[in-house]
């Protein structure tokens, strides 16, 4: 049975991207033969990809190319990186070309069952979300934008610390590939040498004493061009790094790393469901990049300065403010410049 027209168009877009993924020129004639469409059909496909924000160069008598090689996401490679134990509770792993938001996609369209996971990763997010309503920038082929949906039978102990436990899981996934010096910044940033590598955004809903659904969005910089780094730094007011800068030639494929992250997160969720944050708190404290540093906390209309003093088992940040230990369960934290 032939594929529906929409599925055929998507398949051809993905096939075209695969043909161009090495960054080399391909003539319209050769592309047309490989895709079994007319040269006009190739032109239309090129423009649909450009409309998605994918940069494709066109040069007379040379053809089309991506400005740089791109490591495309592959579902099978992602699944291979997930352990049999995690796959046993995985309902589906979706690899999409484009979506407004992987978090929103799971939240709005997927029915989750207690103790079961759903993974969604996309090449392009048109409306990715960061903390406090910010837009999460995820240029084509430059990073990982993925979400894991999960439903707890009931809200686990220290539910408020879930984002911290997620950070520990992502660091463990990076360690599989040799990134041993990535740290965490409260409440949800991944940090390397004082530069931001990625972040976590959790959305949840539930009933008192009943099932609680969480969708965990994770964004990770993989190989960011200088122009993108600058735009991200301006948006987030922070210096940016990526996995390739950390690991160089040992950088894994995006699919392999995304699968490792999904594996660690699903394993963590199974433990968190019954034990909460306690099994992860010591590891989080070892990874804490703010420990004993002078910090500024913006909490609503209030700005507080003090010395970061770790976290409690419920995930609250502790700050020593003139000898008084204060707790923060939300807010923006940054290192405070010290006058010399």
C-alpha positions as CSV (number, residue, x, y, z in Angstrom):
1,X,0.0,0.0,0.0
2,X,1.5,3.4,-1.0
3,X,2.3,5.9,1.7
4,X,-0.1,8.8,2.3
5,X,1.1,11.9,0.4
6,X,2.1,13.7,3.7
7,X,4.3,10.7,4.7
8,X,5.8,10.5,1.2
9,X,6.8,14.2,1.5
10,X,8.3,13.7,4.9
11,X,10.2,10.6,3.8
12,X,11.6,12.5,0.8
13,X,12.7,15.5,3.0
14,X,14.6,13.1,5.3
15,X,16.1,11.3,2.3
16,X,17.2,14.6,0.8
17,X,18.8,15.6,4.1
18,X,20.6,12.3,4.3
19,X,22.0,12.8,0.8
20,X,23.2,16.3,1.7
21,X,24.4,15.4,5.2
22,X,28.1,15.1,4.3
23,X,28.3,18.8,3.3
24,X,29.3,18.0,-0.3
25,X,27.6,19.5,-3.4
26,X,25.0,17.3,-5.1
27,X,23.6,18.3,-8.5
28,X,19.8,18.7,-8.9
29,X,19.9,16.0,-11.6
30,X,21.6,13.4,-9.3
31,X,19.3,14.3,-6.4
32,X,16.3,13.9,-8.7
33,X,17.4,10.4,-9.7
34,X,18.1,9.3,-6.2
35,X,14.7,10.6,-4.9
36,X,12.8,9.6,-8.0
37,X,11.3,13.0,-8.5
38,X,11.7,15.7,-11.1
39,X,14.3,18.5,-10.8
40,X,11.4,20.8,-10.1
41,X,10.4,18.4,-7.3
42,X,13.9,18.7,-5.8
43,X,13.7,22.4,-5.9
44,X,10.4,22.3,-4.0
45,X,11.8,20.0,-1.4
46,X,14.8,22.2,-1.0
47,X,12.5,25.2,-0.3
48,X,10.4,23.3,2.2
49,X,13.5,22.5,4.2
50,X,14.7,26.1,3.9
51,X,11.3,27.2,5.2
52,X,12.0,25.1,8.3
53,X,15.1,27.1,8.9
54,X,17.6,24.7,7.4
55,X,20.3,26.5,5.6
56,X,21.0,24.9,2.1
57,X,23.4,26.5,-0.3
58,X,22.6,26.6,-4.0
59,X,25.4,27.2,-6.6
60,X,25.0,27.2,-10.3
61,X,26.5,24.2,-12.1
62,X,27.5,22.7,-8.7
63,X,24.1,22.0,-7.1
64,X,23.0,22.0,-3.5
65,X,24.8,21.4,-0.2
66,X,24.5,22.0,3.5
67,X,27.1,24.5,4.7
68,X,28.7,21.9,6.9
69,X,28.4,18.1,7.5
70,X,25.5,17.2,9.8
71,X,25.2,14.2,12.1
72,X,21.5,13.3,11.5
73,X,19.5,11.6,14.2
74,X,18.7,7.9,13.7
75,X,16.1,6.1,15.7
76,X,17.8,2.7,15.6
77,X,21.1,4.1,16.8
78,X,19.3,5.8,19.7
79,X,17.5,2.6,20.7
80,X,20.8,0.7,20.6
81,X,22.2,3.0,23.3
82,X,19.3,2.2,25.7
83,X,19.7,-0.8,27.9
84,X,17.3,-3.8,27.8
85,X,16.1,-2.8,31.3
86,X,15.1,0.7,30.2
87,X,13.6,-0.5,26.8
88,X,11.4,-2.9,28.8
89,X,9.5,0.2,30.2
90,X,9.8,2.3,27.0
91,X,6.5,2.6,25.1
92,X,8.0,4.5,22.2
93,X,10.9,6.5,21.0
94,X,10.0,9.1,18.4
95,X,12.6,10.8,16.1
96,X,11.0,13.7,14.4
97,X,12.2,16.2,11.8
98,X,10.3,19.1,13.2
99,X,8.0,19.8,16.1
100,X,6.9,22.9,18.0
101,X,8.2,21.6,21.3
102,X,9.1,18.0,22.3
103,X,7.7,18.7,25.8
104,X,4.4,20.0,24.4
105,X,4.2,17.1,21.9
106,X,4.3,14.5,24.7
107,X,2.2,16.5,27.1
108,X,-0.6,17.2,24.6
109,X,-0.7,14.1,22.4
110,X,0.7,11.1,24.3
111,X,-1.2,9.1,26.9
112,X,1.2,7.9,29.6
113,X,0.8,4.9,31.9
114,X,2.3,4.6,35.4
115,X,5.9,3.3,35.3
116,X,6.1,3.7,31.5
117,X,8.3,6.1,29.5
118,X,8.0,7.9,26.1
119,X,10.9,9.5,24.4
120,X,10.7,12.2,21.8
121,X,13.7,13.9,20.0
122,X,13.5,16.4,17.1
123,X,16.0,17.8,14.6
124,X,14.1,21.1,14.8
125,X,12.0,22.7,17.5
126,X,10.1,25.7,16.4
127,X,8.9,26.8,19.8
128,X,11.3,25.1,22.3
129,X,10.9,26.4,25.8
130,X,13.4,27.1,28.5
131,X,13.0,28.2,32.1
132,X,10.8,31.2,32.9
133,X,9.2,31.4,29.4
134,X,12.5,31.8,27.5
135,X,12.9,30.4,24.1
136,X,15.3,27.4,23.8
137,X,17.4,27.9,20.7
138,X,18.1,24.6,18.9
139,X,19.5,25.2,15.4
140,X,19.4,22.4,13.0
141,X,22.0,19.7,13.6
142,X,23.8,21.6,16.4
143,X,22.5,20.0,19.5
144,X,20.1,17.6,21.2
145,X,16.5,18.6,21.9
146,X,14.6,15.8,23.6
147,X,12.0,15.0,26.1
148,X,11.1,12.0,28.3
149,X,7.5,11.5,29.5
150,X,6.8,9.5,32.6
151,X,4.0,8.9,35.0
152,X,4.5,8.1,38.7
153,X,1.9,6.0,40.4
154,X,1.8,8.8,42.9
155,X,4.0,11.8,43.7
156,X,7.3,10.4,45.1
157,X,9.1,11.7,48.1
158,X,11.0,15.0,47.6
159,X,9.3,15.4,44.2
160,X,10.5,19.0,44.1
161,X,14.1,17.8,43.6
162,X,13.4,15.9,40.4
163,X,15.2,18.4,38.2
164,X,18.3,18.0,40.3
165,X,18.2,14.2,39.9
166,X,17.7,14.6,36.2
167,X,20.9,16.6,36.1
168,X,22.8,13.8,37.8
169,X,21.5,11.3,35.2
170,X,22.6,13.5,32.2
171,X,26.1,13.9,33.7
172,X,26.3,10.1,34.1
173,X,25.4,9.7,30.4
174,X,28.1,12.1,29.4
175,X,30.6,10.2,31.5
176,X,30.0,7.1,29.3
177,X,31.8,8.9,26.5
178,X,34.6,10.4,28.6
179,X,33.2,13.8,29.7
180,X,34.3,13.4,33.3
181,X,34.4,17.1,34.4
182,X,30.8,18.3,33.7
183,X,29.1,19.9,36.7
184,X,25.7,21.1,37.7
185,X,24.4,24.5,38.6
186,X,21.2,24.8,40.7
187,X,18.6,24.2,39.7
188,X,18.9,22.7,36.2
189,X,22.0,23.8,34.2
190,X,24.9,21.6,33.0
191,X,28.2,23.4,33.3
192,X,31.7,22.9,32.0
193,X,34.5,25.3,32.9
194,X,32.0,27.9,34.0
195,X,30.2,27.7,30.6
196,X,26.7,26.4,29.9
197,X,26.5,23.1,28.2
198,X,22.8,22.4,28.5
199,X,19.7,22.6,30.7
200,X,16.6,20.8,31.9
201,X,13.0,21.9,32.0
202,X,10.3,19.8,33.8
203,X,6.6,20.2,33.4
204,X,4.2,18.3,35.6
205,X,0.6,17.7,36.5
206,X,-1.0,15.4,39.0
207,X,-3.5,14.8,41.7
208,X,-3.0,14.7,45.5
209,X,-2.4,11.0,46.4
210,X,-2.8,10.0,42.7
211,X,-0.8,9.6,39.5
212,X,1.7,12.4,38.7
213,X,2.8,13.0,35.1
214,X,6.1,14.6,34.3
215,X,7.6,15.6,30.9
216,X,11.3,16.2,31.2
217,X,12.8,18.4,28.5
218,X,16.6,18.4,28.0
219,X,18.7,20.5,25.7
220,X,22.4,19.9,25.1
221,X,24.8,21.8,22.9
222,X,26.7,19.3,20.6
223,X,28.6,21.3,18.0
224,X,27.7,25.0,17.9
225,X,29.0,27.3,15.2
226,X,30.5,30.6,16.5
227,X,27.5,32.6,15.3
228,X,25.1,30.4,17.2
229,X,27.3,30.5,20.3
230,X,27.2,34.3,20.2
231,X,23.4,34.4,19.9
232,X,22.9,31.9,22.7
233,X,25.3,33.8,24.9
234,X,23.5,37.1,24.3
235,X,20.1,35.4,25.0
236,X,21.1,33.6,28.1
237,X,23.7,36.1,29.4
238,X,26.2,33.2,29.9
239,X,29.2,31.8,28.0
240,X,28.4,28.7,26.0
241,X,30.2,25.4,25.4
242,X,29.4,22.2,23.6
243,X,30.1,18.5,23.7
244,X,32.6,18.7,20.8
245,X,34.7,21.3,22.6
246,X,34.9,18.9,25.6
247,X,35.5,15.6,23.8
248,X,37.0,16.6,20.4
249,X,37.5,13.6,18.1
250,X,35.9,11.3,20.8
251,X,32.5,13.1,20.4
252,X,29.7,10.5,20.0
253,X,26.9,10.7,17.5
254,X,23.9,12.7,18.6
255,X,21.8,9.5,18.5
256,X,24.2,7.6,20.7
257,X,24.4,10.3,23.3
258,X,20.6,10.9,23.2
259,X,20.1,7.2,23.8
260,X,22.5,7.2,26.7
261,X,20.7,10.1,28.3
262,X,17.3,8.4,27.8
263,X,18.7,5.3,29.4
264,X,20.1,7.1,32.5
265,X,17.0,9.2,32.9
266,X,14.6,6.2,32.7
267,X,16.8,4.3,35.2
268,X,16.8,7.3,37.5
269,X,13.0,7.7,37.3
270,X,12.5,4.1,38.4
271,X,14.6,4.7,41.5
272,X,13.2,8.2,42.2
273,X,9.7,6.8,42.1
274,X,10.2,5.0,45.5
275,X,13.2,6.7,47.1
276,X,13.0,10.3,45.9
277,X,16.2,12.4,45.7
278,X,18.0,10.8,48.6
279,X,20.0,8.3,46.5
280,X,21.2,11.1,44.3
281,X,21.9,14.0,46.7
282,X,25.5,13.1,47.5
283,X,26.4,12.8,43.9
284,X,24.7,16.1,43.1
285,X,26.7,17.8,45.9
286,X,29.9,16.5,44.4
287,X,28.9,18.0,41.0
288,X,27.7,21.3,42.5
289,X,29.6,24.1,40.7
290,X,28.3,26.8,43.1
291,X,29.5,25.2,46.3
292,X,31.1,27.8,48.7
293,X,31.0,30.5,46.0
294,X,29.7,34.0,46.4
295,X,26.3,34.1,44.6
296,X,23.4,36.4,43.8
297,X,19.9,34.9,44.0
298,X,17.0,36.7,42.3
299,X,13.8,35.5,43.8
300,X,10.8,37.4,42.6
301,X,11.4,41.1,43.4
302,X,14.1,40.2,45.9
303,X,17.8,40.0,45.3
304,X,20.0,38.3,47.9
305,X,23.7,37.8,48.0
306,X,25.6,35.2,50.1
307,X,27.6,32.1,50.0
308,X,26.2,29.0,48.3
309,X,26.1,26.2,50.8
310,X,24.7,23.2,48.9
311,X,21.2,21.7,48.7
312,X,18.9,19.9,51.1
313,X,17.3,16.5,50.3
314,X,14.2,18.2,49.0
315,X,16.3,20.1,46.4
316,X,16.2,23.5,48.1
317,X,19.3,25.7,47.7
318,X,21.0,26.8,50.9
319,X,22.7,30.2,51.0
320,X,24.6,31.6,53.9
321,X,23.4,35.2,54.1
322,X,25.5,37.0,56.8
323,X,25.6,34.0,59.0
324,X,22.0,33.0,58.5
325,X,21.3,29.9,56.4
326,X,18.4,30.6,54.0
327,X,16.5,28.2,51.8
328,X,15.4,28.8,48.2
329,X,13.1,26.5,46.3
330,X,13.1,28.7,43.2
331,X,14.9,31.6,41.7
332,X,17.8,32.6,39.4
333,X,21.3,32.1,40.7
334,X,24.5,33.5,39.4
335,X,28.1,33.9,40.6
336,X,28.6,37.2,42.2
337,X,31.6,39.3,41.1
338,X,33.8,40.0,44.0
339,X,35.5,43.4,44.2
340,X,39.3,43.2,44.2
